[in-house]
């Protein structure tokens, strides 16, 4: 384990330890009204005046599950059919196909009054009607837990393992690959949070490991992908201060270390890097009308090799839920982050994006939705900028607690500019699925 790994984990251990050790007495104010609020068990950080459309309980349409002692199991199977008019994400010579999908899933959750544990297993078996080389079997397993040490102190942890294929529309996937690139992702995290009076401390440490399969081109040649294998260790610490029962200001700091398994033959040097993000913002709730969080600050990613320029600039994250009526939820979100690049000559890029999602409960058992997403990726070290646009509309209909149907139509466009511009293409998809649950 590298020295940077040790530094990151030690720093986060300190943050999480502080969060777990914090007690209400540490943040007690001399303000009598605050103590009265605490005595009445008022949560100064609760933002639950309204319930989003998709989070609203619907007991008559929810699965009952299977009782397994102190646990409940919730099995589910989704059968889907998709039409995609450009499965290879190309600018010319588009090829369309139909994809059949079977998605079994089971979730097991504890029924304990204190603490909680949950596990899951899911898969997606994807079969193309005409292009069998695009077939894939994706799957994942994992679990999570929560320990309640005190009235307002918790520790959460979890781990999972995913097997998937990279979509053809990804800018990182090699265009010459005869088959989609498969990869594995293993991850784990631990975090803690503690609230005392007006102060809430929280922290989290994450580890993620990527392992990509080598690709094969149409002539049978190997497309080496080992240079993309990497481990990412990250940590986050945050402090929130409640200005009022509906508003809190916060500061947040995060660090990361990205370590690649071997030097890159395509981009001249290994892309090992370390970075940080510093944000300050506000978390709020405006009665039952809106709630959200807005933060701004600075982000930076420094590469070990001089072949790559450092990536830095202003950072931002935002999320907002607006409830114009009890039957409609409008969700806006945005972020600006530094991402790893698999493009020759570039170690990373600044990704700036935003989205808006509208969910409306047309009937108790019928939800209609629309989504719009815009993003721009500015690559460091090469002259390239990608713009991505996604729009979709859909509906979900619950027949009863066992059966449901959903329909979604979407449009994806990617444009690219600069001397090292990538592929420009458009893609239309229509998806229909039947879900059965128990």
C-alpha positions as CSV (number, residue, x, y, z in Angstrom):
1,X,0.0,0.0,0.0
2,X,1.5,3.4,-1.1
3,X,2.3,6.2,1.3
4,X,-0.5,8.3,-0.2
5,X,-3.0,5.5,0.6
6,X,-1.9,5.5,4.2
7,X,-2.1,9.3,4.4
8,X,-5.6,9.3,3.0
9,X,-6.9,6.6,5.2
10,X,-5.3,8.0,8.4
11,X,-6.9,11.4,7.7
12,X,-10.3,9.9,7.1
13,X,-10.0,7.7,10.2
14,X,-9.5,10.9,12.2
15,X,-12.5,12.5,10.6
16,X,-14.8,9.5,11.1
17,X,-13.5,9.1,14.7
18,X,-14.4,12.7,15.4
19,X,-17.9,12.1,14.0
20,X,-18.5,9.0,16.0
21,X,-17.1,10.5,19.2
22,X,-19.1,13.7,19.0
23,X,-21.8,14.0,21.6
24,X,-24.7,16.4,22.1
25,X,-22.8,17.9,25.0
26,X,-20.0,19.1,22.7
27,X,-22.3,21.4,20.8
28,X,-24.6,22.5,23.5
29,X,-25.5,26.1,23.2
30,X,-26.2,28.5,26.0
31,X,-29.4,29.4,24.1
32,X,-32.3,28.2,26.1
33,X,-34.5,27.9,23.0
34,X,-32.0,25.5,21.5
35,X,-32.1,23.3,24.6
36,X,-35.9,23.4,24.5
37,X,-35.8,22.2,20.9
38,X,-33.5,19.4,21.9
39,X,-35.7,18.4,24.8
40,X,-38.6,18.1,22.3
41,X,-36.4,15.9,20.1
42,X,-36.5,18.4,17.2
43,X,-34.1,17.4,14.5
44,X,-32.5,20.6,13.2
45,X,-31.3,18.8,10.1
46,X,-34.5,17.0,9.1
47,X,-35.7,17.9,5.6
48,X,-38.9,15.9,5.4
49,X,-41.8,18.3,5.1
50,X,-42.7,16.8,1.7
51,X,-42.3,13.3,0.2
52,X,-41.2,13.0,-3.4
53,X,-43.5,11.3,-5.9
54,X,-41.3,8.2,-6.4
55,X,-40.6,7.9,-2.6
56,X,-44.2,8.1,-1.6
57,X,-45.5,5.0,0.2
58,X,-48.1,3.0,-1.8
59,X,-49.0,0.1,0.5
60,X,-51.6,-1.3,-1.9
61,X,-48.9,-1.6,-4.6
62,X,-45.8,-2.5,-2.5
63,X,-44.4,-6.0,-2.3
64,X,-45.1,-7.8,0.9
65,X,-41.8,-9.8,0.8
66,X,-41.0,-13.1,2.3
67,X,-40.4,-13.4,6.1
68,X,-37.2,-15.1,7.0
69,X,-37.0,-14.9,10.8
70,X,-35.7,-11.4,11.7
71,X,-35.3,-10.6,7.9
72,X,-37.5,-10.0,4.9
73,X,-36.6,-11.0,1.4
74,X,-38.0,-9.1,-1.6
75,X,-37.5,-11.0,-4.9
76,X,-38.2,-9.3,-8.2
77,X,-37.9,-10.1,-11.9
78,X,-38.0,-7.6,-14.8
79,X,-38.5,-8.7,-18.4
80,X,-37.7,-6.0,-20.9
81,X,-37.4,-5.3,-24.6
82,X,-35.4,-2.4,-26.1
83,X,-35.1,-1.0,-29.6
84,X,-31.9,0.9,-30.2
85,X,-31.3,2.5,-33.6
86,X,-27.5,2.9,-33.2
87,X,-26.1,0.1,-31.1
88,X,-22.5,0.8,-32.0
89,X,-22.8,4.6,-31.3
90,X,-21.3,5.6,-34.8
91,X,-21.7,8.8,-36.8
92,X,-22.4,6.9,-40.1
93,X,-23.6,3.4,-41.0
94,X,-25.9,3.2,-38.0
95,X,-27.0,-0.4,-37.0
96,X,-30.2,-1.0,-35.2
97,X,-31.2,-4.0,-33.1
98,X,-33.7,-5.2,-30.5
99,X,-32.4,-6.2,-27.1
100,X,-34.1,-8.6,-24.7
101,X,-33.4,-8.3,-21.1
102,X,-34.1,-10.5,-18.0
103,X,-33.2,-8.8,-14.7
104,X,-33.7,-11.0,-11.6
105,X,-33.0,-9.4,-8.2
106,X,-33.4,-10.2,-4.6
107,X,-33.0,-7.8,-1.6
108,X,-32.8,-9.0,2.0
109,X,-33.3,-6.5,4.8
110,X,-33.3,-6.9,8.6
111,X,-36.4,-6.1,10.7
112,X,-34.5,-5.1,13.8
113,X,-35.7,-2.1,15.9
114,X,-32.1,-0.9,16.2
115,X,-29.2,-1.3,13.8
116,X,-29.8,-2.6,10.3
117,X,-28.3,-5.0,7.7
118,X,-29.2,-5.5,4.1
119,X,-27.8,-7.6,1.2
120,X,-28.7,-7.9,-2.5
121,X,-27.9,-9.9,-5.6
122,X,-29.0,-8.9,-9.1
123,X,-28.2,-9.7,-12.7
124,X,-29.0,-8.4,-16.2
125,X,-29.0,-10.9,-19.0
126,X,-28.9,-9.0,-22.3
127,X,-29.5,-10.7,-25.6
128,X,-29.4,-9.0,-29.0
129,X,-31.7,-10.2,-31.8
130,X,-29.2,-9.9,-34.6
131,X,-25.8,-9.0,-33.2
132,X,-25.0,-11.8,-30.8
133,X,-21.4,-10.5,-30.2
134,X,-23.0,-7.7,-28.2
135,X,-24.7,-10.1,-25.7
136,X,-23.6,-9.7,-22.1
137,X,-24.3,-11.1,-18.6
138,X,-24.0,-8.3,-16.0
139,X,-24.4,-9.1,-12.3
140,X,-23.7,-7.7,-8.8
141,X,-23.7,-8.7,-5.2
142,X,-23.3,-6.6,-2.1
143,X,-24.4,-5.6,1.3
144,X,-24.7,-2.6,3.7
145,X,-25.2,-2.0,7.4
146,X,-25.8,0.6,10.0
147,X,-24.9,0.7,13.7
148,X,-26.8,3.0,16.0
149,X,-24.4,3.8,18.9
150,X,-26.5,6.6,20.4
151,X,-29.6,8.7,19.8
152,X,-27.9,10.7,17.1
153,X,-24.7,8.8,16.3
154,X,-24.5,6.2,13.6
155,X,-21.8,4.3,11.6
156,X,-22.6,2.9,8.2
157,X,-20.6,0.4,6.1
158,X,-21.0,-1.6,3.0
159,X,-19.3,-3.5,0.1
160,X,-20.2,-4.8,-3.3
161,X,-18.8,-6.5,-6.4
162,X,-20.0,-5.7,-9.9
163,X,-19.5,-7.4,-13.3
164,X,-20.5,-5.3,-16.3
165,X,-19.7,-4.2,-19.9
166,X,-18.9,-0.7,-20.9
167,X,-21.5,0.9,-23.1
168,X,-20.5,1.6,-26.7
169,X,-21.5,5.2,-26.2
170,X,-18.7,5.8,-23.6
171,X,-15.9,8.0,-24.8
172,X,-13.4,5.8,-23.0
173,X,-14.3,2.5,-24.8
174,X,-12.1,1.6,-27.8
175,X,-14.0,2.1,-31.0
176,X,-12.1,-0.8,-32.7
177,X,-13.3,-3.4,-30.3
178,X,-15.3,-6.2,-31.9
179,X,-17.1,-6.9,-28.7
180,X,-18.0,-4.6,-25.7
181,X,-15.3,-4.3,-23.1
182,X,-16.1,-6.1,-19.9
183,X,-14.8,-5.0,-16.5
184,X,-15.1,-5.7,-12.7
185,X,-15.6,-3.2,-9.9
186,X,-15.0,-4.0,-6.3
187,X,-15.9,-1.4,-3.7
188,X,-16.2,-0.8,0.0
189,X,-17.0,2.1,2.3
190,X,-17.3,3.1,6.0
191,X,-18.8,6.3,7.3
192,X,-20.0,7.9,10.5
193,X,-22.3,10.8,11.5
194,X,-23.1,12.4,14.8
195,X,-25.3,15.3,15.8
196,X,-25.1,17.5,18.9
197,X,-27.2,20.6,19.2
198,X,-26.6,22.8,16.2
199,X,-23.5,20.8,15.0
200,X,-23.5,17.7,12.8
201,X,-20.2,16.0,12.0
202,X,-19.9,13.3,9.3
203,X,-17.2,11.5,7.4
204,X,-16.7,8.7,4.9
205,X,-13.9,6.6,3.4
206,X,-14.3,4.7,0.1
207,X,-12.2,2.2,-1.8
208,X,-12.9,1.2,-5.4
209,X,-10.9,-1.1,-7.7
210,X,-11.4,-1.4,-11.5
211,X,-10.2,-4.3,-13.6
212,X,-10.8,-4.2,-17.4
213,X,-10.8,-7.1,-19.8
214,X,-8.6,-6.9,-22.9
215,X,-10.5,-6.2,-26.1
216,X,-10.3,-7.9,-29.5
217,X,-10.5,-6.1,-32.8
218,X,-12.2,-7.4,-36.0
219,X,-8.9,-9.0,-37.1
220,X,-8.4,-10.8,-33.9
221,X,-5.8,-8.5,-32.5
222,X,-5.6,-7.8,-28.8
223,X,-6.6,-4.4,-27.5
224,X,-4.7,-4.0,-24.2
225,X,-6.8,-2.5,-21.5
226,X,-4.6,-3.3,-18.5
227,X,-3.5,0.4,-18.5
228,X,-7.0,1.3,-17.3
229,X,-6.9,-0.9,-14.2
230,X,-6.8,1.2,-11.1
231,X,-7.5,1.6,-7.4
232,X,-9.2,4.7,-6.1
233,X,-9.1,5.6,-2.4
234,X,-11.1,8.6,-1.3
235,X,-12.2,10.3,1.9
236,X,-14.7,13.0,2.9
237,X,-15.2,15.1,6.0
238,X,-18.0,17.5,6.6
239,X,-19.4,19.8,9.3
240,X,-22.9,21.3,9.3
241,X,-24.1,24.1,11.5
242,X,-27.9,24.6,11.9
243,X,-28.7,28.3,11.6
244,X,-32.4,27.5,12.1
245,X,-34.5,24.4,12.0
246,X,-34.8,24.7,8.2
247,X,-31.3,26.0,7.3
248,X,-27.8,24.8,7.8
249,X,-24.5,26.0,6.4
250,X,-21.6,23.5,5.9
251,X,-18.0,23.1,4.9
252,X,-16.8,19.9,3.2
253,X,-13.4,18.6,2.3
254,X,-12.5,15.4,0.3
255,X,-9.3,13.8,-0.9
256,X,-8.6,11.0,-3.3
257,X,-5.7,8.9,-4.5
258,X,-5.9,7.2,-8.0
259,X,-3.3,4.5,-8.5
260,X,-2.9,2.6,-11.9
261,X,-1.7,-0.9,-12.0
262,X,0.9,-0.4,-14.8
263,X,2.3,2.3,-17.1
264,X,0.2,3.2,-20.1
265,X,1.6,2.3,-23.5
266,X,-1.0,4.5,-25.3
267,X,-0.6,7.6,-23.2
268,X,3.2,7.4,-22.5
269,X,3.1,7.3,-18.7
270,X,1.0,6.0,-15.8
271,X,-1.8,8.3,-14.8
272,X,-1.4,8.0,-11.1
273,X,-2.8,11.1,-9.4
274,X,-4.1,12.6,-6.2
275,X,-6.6,15.4,-5.7
276,X,-8.9,17.3,-3.4
277,X,-12.1,19.2,-3.3
278,X,-13.1,22.0,-0.9
279,X,-16.7,23.1,-0.8
280,X,-18.9,25.4,1.3
281,X,-22.6,25.7,1.0
282,X,-26.1,25.7,2.5
283,X,-28.6,23.0,3.1
284,X,-32.2,24.2,3.4
285,X,-36.0,23.5,3.3
286,X,-38.5,26.1,2.3
287,X,-41.6,24.9,4.1
288,X,-43.3,22.1,2.2
289,X,-42.5,23.8,-1.2
290,X,-38.8,23.0,-1.8
291,X,-35.6,21.6,-0.2
292,X,-32.1,21.2,-1.4
293,X,-28.4,21.8,-1.1
294,X,-26.0,24.2,-3.0
295,X,-22.2,24.2,-2.6
296,X,-19.3,25.8,-4.4
297,X,-15.6,25.8,-4.0
298,X,-12.4,24.5,-5.6
299,X,-11.2,21.1,-7.1
300,X,-7.8,20.0,-8.1
301,X,-6.2,16.8,-9.4
302,X,-2.4,16.5,-9.7
303,X,-0.6,13.8,-11.8
304,X,2.6,12.2,-10.9
305,X,3.9,12.3,-14.4
306,X,4.8,15.6,-16.0
307,X,3.4,14.3,-19.3
308,X,0.0,15.3,-18.0
309,X,-1.1,18.8,-16.9
310,X,-2.9,19.2,-13.6
311,X,-6.6,19.6,-13.7
312,X,-8.2,22.2,-11.5
313,X,-10.8,24.9,-11.3
314,X,-14.0,25.9,-9.5
315,X,-16.0,23.0,-8.0
316,X,-19.8,22.9,-7.5
317,X,-22.5,20.6,-6.5
318,X,-26.3,21.3,-6.2
319,X,-29.5,19.4,-5.7
320,X,-33.0,20.8,-5.4
321,X,-36.4,19.3,-5.1
322,X,-39.4,21.5,-5.8
323,X,-43.0,20.4,-5.0
324,X,-45.4,22.6,-7.0
325,X,-48.2,20.3,-5.9
326,X,-48.4,17.2,-3.8
327,X,-48.6,15.2,-7.0
328,X,-45.6,16.7,-8.8
329,X,-41.9,16.6,-7.9
330,X,-39.3,18.6,-9.9
331,X,-35.7,17.6,-9.2
332,X,-32.7,19.7,-10.4
333,X,-29.1,18.6,-9.9
334,X,-25.7,19.7,-11.1
335,X,-22.0,19.1,-10.4
336,X,-18.5,19.9,-11.6
337,X,-15.9,17.1,-11.0
338,X,-12.5,15.8,-12.2
339,X,-12.7,12.4,-14.0
340,X,-10.1,10.0,-15.3
341,X,-9.5,10.0,-19.0
342,X,-8.7,7.0,-21.3
343,X,-8.0,9.2,-24.3
344,X,-4.4,9.2,-25.5
345,X,-2.5,12.2,-24.2
346,X,-4.9,13.2,-21.5
347,X,-4.8,12.2,-17.9
348,X,-8.2,13.6,-16.9
349,X,-11.0,16.1,-17.7
350,X,-13.4,18.5,-16.1
351,X,-16.9,17.3,-16.3
352,X,-19.7,19.9,-15.8
353,X,-23.3,18.7,-16.0
354,X,-26.8,19.4,-14.9
355,X,-30.2,17.7,-15.1
356,X,-33.9,18.2,-14.5
357,X,-36.3,15.4,-13.7
358,X,-40.1,15.8,-13.5
359,X,-42.3,13.1,-11.9
360,X,-46.1,13.5,-11.8
361,X,-48.6,11.2,-10.2
362,X,-51.3,11.1,-12.8
363,X,-53.1,8.4,-11.0
364,X,-52.4,6.7,-7.7
365,X,-50.8,3.8,-9.7
366,X,-49.6,5.8,-12.7
367,X,-46.5,8.0,-12.7
368,X,-45.3,9.9,-15.7
369,X,-41.8,11.3,-16.0
370,X,-39.5,13.5,-18.1
371,X,-35.8,14.0,-17.9
372,X,-33.3,16.4,-19.5
373,X,-29.5,16.1,-18.9
374,X,-26.7,18.3,-20.3
375,X,-23.0,17.8,-19.7
376,X,-19.6,19.0,-21.1
377,X,-16.3,17.3,-20.7
378,X,-13.2,19.4,-21.2
379,X,-10.0,17.3,-21.6
380,X,-6.7,18.4,-20.1
381,X,-3.6,18.0,-22.3
382,X,-5.3,17.7,-25.6
383,X,-7.6,19.9,-27.7
384,X,-10.9,18.2,-27.1
385,X,-14.3,19.0,-25.6
386,X,-17.4,16.7,-25.6
387,X,-20.9,17.8,-25.2
388,X,-23.5,15.3,-24.2
389,X,-27.3,15.7,-24.3
390,X,-30.0,13.2,-23.1
391,X,-33.7,13.6,-23.1
392,X,-36.3,11.0,-22.0
393,X,-40.0,10.5,-21.2
394,X,-41.6,7.6,-19.6
395,X,-44.4,6.1,-17.5
396,X,-44.7,3.5,-14.8
397,X,-48.0,1.7,-14.2
398,X,-48.6,-0.5,-11.1
399,X,-51.3,-3.1,-11.9
400,X,-51.2,-4.5,-8.3
401,X,-48.6,-5.3,-5.7
402,X,-47.3,-8.1,-7.9
403,X,-47.2,-6.6,-11.4
404,X,-46.0,-3.3,-13.0
405,X,-45.3,-2.0,-16.5
406,X,-43.0,0.8,-17.6
407,X,-42.3,2.5,-21.0
408,X,-39.4,4.9,-21.7
409,X,-38.3,6.7,-24.8
410,X,-35.0,8.5,-24.9
411,X,-32.7,10.4,-27.2
412,X,-28.9,10.7,-26.7
413,X,-26.6,13.1,-28.7
414,X,-22.8,13.5,-28.4
415,X,-20.8,16.2,-30.2
416,X,-17.1,16.7,-30.0
417,X,-14.8,19.6,-31.0
418,X,-11.1,20.3,-31.2
419,X,-8.1,18.9,-33.0
420,X,-8.5,15.6,-31.1
421,X,-12.3,15.5,-31.4
422,X,-14.0,12.1,-30.9
423,X,-17.0,10.5,-32.5
424,X,-20.2,12.5,-32.9
425,X,-23.4,10.4,-32.9
426,X,-27.1,10.2,-32.0
427,X,-29.0,7.4,-30.5
428,X,-32.7,6.7,-30.0
429,X,-34.0,4.1,-27.6
430,X,-37.5,2.7,-26.8
431,X,-37.8,0.4,-23.8
432,X,-40.8,-1.6,-22.5
433,X,-40.6,-3.7,-19.4
434,X,-42.8,-5.9,-17.2
435,X,-41.9,-6.2,-13.5
436,X,-43.1,-8.9,-11.2
437,X,-42.3,-8.8,-7.4
438,X,-43.2,-10.7,-4.3
